[in-house]
Amino acid sequence: MTLNRRLFLSTAAAGAATLTAPALLAAGAGKPRVIVIGGGAGGATVARYIAKDSKGAVDVTLIEPSRAYYTCFFSNLYIGGFKEMDDLGHTYGTLAAKYGINVVHDWAVDVDRDARTVSLAGGASLPYDKLILSPGIDFVDGAVEGWSLASQNAMPHAYKGGTQAELLKAQVAAMPEGGTFAMVAPPNPFRCPPGPYERISMVAHMLKKTNPTAKIIVADPKPKFSKMTLFQEGWLTHYPGMVDWIGEDFGGGNVSVNSDAMTITIDGETTSVDVCNVIPAMKAGRIAEMAGVTTGDWAPINAADMSSKADPDIYVLGDAADQGDMPKSAFAANSQAKVCANAVRGALTGSRVFPAKFTNTCWSLIDTNDGVKVGATYEATEDKIAKVDGFISAPGESADLRKATYVESEGWYAGIVADMFS
Ligand SMILES: Cc1cc2nc3c(=O)[nH]c(=O)nc-3n(C[C@H](O)[C@H](O)[C@H](O)COP(=O)(O)OP(=O)(O)OC[C@H]3O[C@@H](n4cnc5c(N)ncnc54)[C@H](O)[C@@H]3O)c2cc1C
């Protein structure tokens, strides 16, 4: 499985901000070696838990190109003006200093499963006993006619952390009075099912204040979406007449864009737009494909321990995994990481392994203090991560309850980033 390094880097650069030479690794002599690829919700959590709980008995290396991880979660709140970009950035120093994790800022560009090594863009080759992949998502080439990564500055996706969200926010702020914001929403399955619709809410929140005659069009290939009743109720209440959602039944899936002309064509009708947020169909981060653990767009896993169905020494977490009934969320990736950490530590050190249990909640903000949520618990079956039971906010809830739900989401954010980085 040899990867063309130049090709890999040209596509991988869509998401990350920095690329550095690999640090020199001093692998712990005689200790079992775990390599984690990707320092996001799944990867940072699993590295931290294995290192913390094994108390130095396992040598953990975390490979992540960016020196700071900017969370996608809460990036819509940044676009809506509720958070600053600095609030979303987190660094890896504590993982290295407190838990002894070897943090290597580089791209993993190849996995040799026979030799059990990972190659880095900087040229190093690192051996592993267990390899954990949590590389997040990449976009399916050609998913939206007229859009490619080369168009991402004119028509941002803002679906990976960092500068893309800044770009999209700046474009919304610069819209002419009464201008048009368009979104091309992705098909299932994709990262953060309520994410596009929370984003519409946050863009509407911003426009209502600065540009109240502006319009928002959403072209959606799906007939329905996560928390649809709650979002549509909120759009009618807070942003009446501003949001035009065009679902599958009305040709929302028959869409093309032209980033030179700044137009979107939905079911044959072409409209000039001022901002076009294209969120293409997604697939597992490319390194999962290069490691040969994907089937189709995602990586099948054994739910009991998150090990790959293709290789018992490789584990896949978070968005890249075929997650069964779980949505692709940071909460889910963090939950899966703890199951995986427990299993990997057990396999390498003989420590006790507990049965897999998973939880998820996805909060969304519709307007100031109007928070809603959906969530569930899950168990591991032979086939998949299977839903046990769930809950969802109800339409027409009191303002106090909606505010409490928003406050709860802030507590969750503080908790998960502490669980990843502190
Ligand atoms: C707008 C938006 C809003 C969201 N809101 C929420 C929310 O409210 N709640 C929630 O739970 N989730 C939310 N999410 C989803 C959440 O961000 C993802 O589901 C979560 O980050 C997935 O974790 P992960 O570990 O799979 O991937 P990521 O967190 O994306 O981490 C992947 C990491 O891998 C690195 N990487 C990739 N390839 C390589 C390589 N070859 N070598 C080395 N490193 C590599 C990347 O640089 C990245 O840092 C939201 C997402 C978006 C886009």
The ligand as a Gaussian input file, in Angstrom:
#p B3LYP/6-31G(d) Opt

LIG

0 1
 C      -20.070000      22.599000      11.696000
 C      -19.898000      21.406000      12.591000
 C      -20.508000      21.381000      13.837000
 C      -20.355000      20.271000      14.655000
 N      -20.957000      20.276000      15.885000
 C      -20.845000      19.198000      16.679000
 C      -21.462000      19.194000      17.961000
 O      -22.103000      20.169000      18.380000
 N      -21.320000      18.089000      18.732000
 C      -20.615000      16.999000      18.313000
 O      -20.512000      16.036000      19.064000
 N      -20.011000      16.972000      17.096000
 C      -20.123000      18.041000      16.282000
 N      -19.494000      18.037000      15.052000
 C      -18.857000      16.799000      14.548000
 C      -17.447000      16.608000      15.083000
 O      -16.639000      17.719000      14.799000
 C      -16.831000      15.358000      14.454000
 O      -17.767000      14.320000      14.434000
 C      -15.625000      14.922000      15.264000
 O      -14.637000      15.926000      15.228000
 C      -15.083000      13.593000      14.738000
 O      -13.911000      13.234000      15.421000
 P      -12.758000      12.438000      14.646000
 O      -11.736000      12.125000      15.646000
 O      -13.369000      11.376000      13.834000
 O      -12.230000      13.513000      13.575000
 P      -11.584000      14.957000      13.820000
 O      -12.022000      15.520000      15.116000
 O      -11.857000      15.735000      12.582000
 O      -10.052000      14.671000      13.931000
 C       -9.337000      14.142000      12.846000
 C       -7.908000      14.605000      12.947000
 O       -7.119000      13.756000      12.140000
 C       -6.102000      14.515000      11.534000
 N       -5.665000      13.779000      10.365000
 C       -6.367000      13.473000       9.251000
 N       -5.612000      12.758000       8.398000
 C       -4.405000      12.597000       8.989000
 C       -3.190000      11.963000       8.597000
 N       -3.077000      11.342000       7.440000
 N       -2.139000      12.006000       9.452000
 C       -2.249000      12.618000      10.649000
 N       -3.360000      13.246000      11.063000
 C       -4.434000      13.231000      10.240000
 C       -6.772000      15.850000      11.237000
 O       -5.821000      16.890000      11.120000
 C       -7.690000      16.022000      12.438000
 O       -7.117000      16.811000      13.445000
 C      -19.602000      19.162000      14.223000
 C      -18.974000      19.193000      12.968000
 C      -19.114000      20.302000      12.160000
 C      -18.433000      20.329000      10.825000

